[in-house]
Amino acid sequence: MNKKVIKVNVIPLKPGFEDVLLPELTQVIEASRQIAGCLAFDLYRLSEDRSTLILHQAWETHEAQQTFRRSLLEVELTDLLTAYLAQPMRSWELEEIF
């Protein structure tokens, strides 16, 4: 049975670069939301630390998430984030239980 797939990334940016990155991320995020099976593709910032972003993705199925993972948008997103990381990004993939 296909269940929703949730992915959460904690993105620690180099301080001061969040305002440079956010306009570039906006286009990638908006395009990613258009992929079939995307339920959510949202970016958050920690209230107490403007340089830590949280990316939340929700996909209808594992296959929908894999479509994104094979897309040029995933490559563009990874390249953008990697250029501004202060330390490695932490990621979790969650599966819906019920």
C-alpha positions as CSV (number, residue, x, y, z in Angstrom):
1,M,0.0,0.0,0.0
2,N,1.3,3.4,-0.9
3,K,1.4,5.8,2.0
4,K,2.4,9.5,2.2
5,V,6.1,10.2,2.4
6,I,7.3,13.1,4.5
7,K,10.8,14.5,4.3
8,V,12.3,17.1,6.7
9,N,15.6,18.8,6.2
10,V,17.3,21.1,8.7
11,I,19.5,23.5,6.8
12,P,22.2,25.4,8.7
13,L,23.2,28.3,6.6
14,K,26.3,30.5,6.8
15,P,25.2,33.5,8.9
16,G,24.1,36.4,6.7
17,F,23.4,34.4,3.6
18,E,19.7,33.6,4.2
19,D,18.6,36.8,2.4
20,V,20.8,36.0,-0.6
21,L,19.5,32.4,-0.8
22,L,15.8,32.9,-0.2
23,P,14.9,34.7,-3.5
24,E,16.7,31.9,-5.5
25,L,14.9,29.2,-3.4
26,T,11.5,30.7,-4.1
27,Q,11.5,29.7,-7.7
28,V,12.7,26.2,-7.0
29,I,10.1,25.7,-4.3
30,E,7.2,27.0,-6.4
31,A,8.2,24.8,-9.3
32,S,8.5,21.8,-7.0
33,R,5.0,22.3,-5.7
34,Q,3.8,21.7,-9.3
35,I,5.1,18.1,-9.5
36,A,2.3,15.5,-9.6
37,G,1.9,14.0,-6.1
38,C,3.4,17.0,-4.2
39,L,1.2,17.7,-1.1
40,A,3.5,20.2,0.5
41,F,6.9,21.8,-0.2
42,D,7.3,24.4,2.5
43,L,10.3,26.4,3.9
44,Y,10.5,27.6,7.4
45,R,13.0,29.5,9.5
46,L,13.8,29.0,13.2
47,S,12.4,32.0,15.1
48,E,15.5,32.2,17.3
49,D,18.0,31.6,14.5
50,R,17.4,33.2,11.1
51,S,20.2,31.2,9.5
52,T,18.6,27.8,10.2
53,L,15.9,26.8,7.7
54,I,13.6,23.8,7.7
55,L,12.4,22.3,4.5
56,H,9.3,20.2,4.8
57,Q,8.1,18.0,1.8
58,A,5.0,15.8,1.7
59,W,4.4,13.4,-1.2
60,E,1.3,11.3,-1.9
61,T,3.5,8.3,-2.6
62,H,7.0,7.1,-2.6
63,E,6.9,7.2,-6.4
64,A,5.9,10.8,-6.5
65,Q,8.9,11.7,-4.2
66,Q,11.2,9.7,-6.4
67,T,10.0,11.6,-9.4
68,F,11.1,14.8,-7.7
69,R,14.4,13.2,-6.6
70,R,15.2,12.4,-10.3
71,S,14.3,15.9,-11.5
72,L,16.5,18.8,-12.3
73,L,14.7,20.7,-9.6
74,E,16.3,18.4,-7.0
75,V,19.7,19.1,-8.5
76,E,19.1,22.8,-8.5
77,L,17.9,22.8,-4.9
78,T,20.8,20.7,-3.7
79,D,23.3,23.0,-5.5
80,L,21.8,26.1,-4.1
81,L,21.7,24.8,-0.5
82,T,25.2,23.3,-0.7
83,A,26.7,26.6,-1.7
84,Y,25.5,28.3,1.5
85,L,25.7,25.5,4.2
86,A,27.6,26.3,7.4
87,Q,27.6,22.5,8.2
88,P,26.1,19.4,6.8
89,M,22.3,19.4,6.3
90,R,20.4,16.9,8.4
91,S,17.5,15.0,6.8
92,W,14.8,12.6,7.9
93,E,12.4,10.7,5.7
94,L,9.2,9.7,7.5
95,E,6.5,7.3,6.3
96,E,2.9,7.7,7.2
97,I,1.7,4.9,9.6
98,F,-2.0,5.7,9.5
